[in-house]
Amino acid sequence: MATRKRFIAGAICPKCQSPDTLAVWRENDVDTVGCVKCGFTQRQTDQPLADNKRSDSENIIGIFHPD
């Protein structure tokens, strides 16, 4: 069975910096992103992402909390 690749509109390849060349597909139940121009690939990992807290020096106007 062929895996269907879907392009990510507006995405820029982190390796070659080309816009609109990244595609996403599932491979062995793992999401994979690849550049069709330079061949860069990145796979989803089971490891937690790094802490993405904002720095204190960053100006924040407000945070939306829907009720």
N, C-alpha and C positions, 0 to 999 in steps of 0.2 A: 504494500500500500504506500503510495507516494504521500509525503508530508507537504501540506500546503503552507507556503511562506506568505506572510502578510507584511507589506511595507509599512514603515512607521513614518507618517507624514511629518515633515519639518525636522526630523532627527538628523544630527550631524555625527559622523563617525569619529570616535575619539582618537583613532590612529591616523587616518588620512585627511580628516577635516572636511570630507565631501558631504554636502547636504543631500538628503533624500536618497541615500543608498543603503540604509539599514532595513533589514527584514527580520521578523520574529517567527519562530516555529517551535513545535514541541518535538523533542527527540528523547525517547525512552522516559517519558513522563517528566522531562526537565525542559523548562523554557530556555531557548537558545536565541541569541541575537547575533546577526552576522552582516558584514558589509559586502555587498555584491561587487564593489570596485576593488578593494585591497585584500579581501579575504579575512579580515579581523573577525573573531568570534568571541562571544562571552556567554557563559552558562550560569543559570541561577544556582546558587549554593544553598545548602541547608544551614549554613552558619548565620547567626544574627548579624544584622548590619551594624556598623559603627554608630555610636551615639550621635544623633543629629540635633543636639540642643543648640540653640542660638547663643552667640556670645553676648556678654553684658554690654559691649560697646555698640551693638547693633540697635538702631532706633526702630521701635515697634509702635505703630499707631494704636493698634488694638487687635484682639483676637476674637473671632466670631465663634460663639458657642450656641448652636441651634437648640432650642428647647423642645 
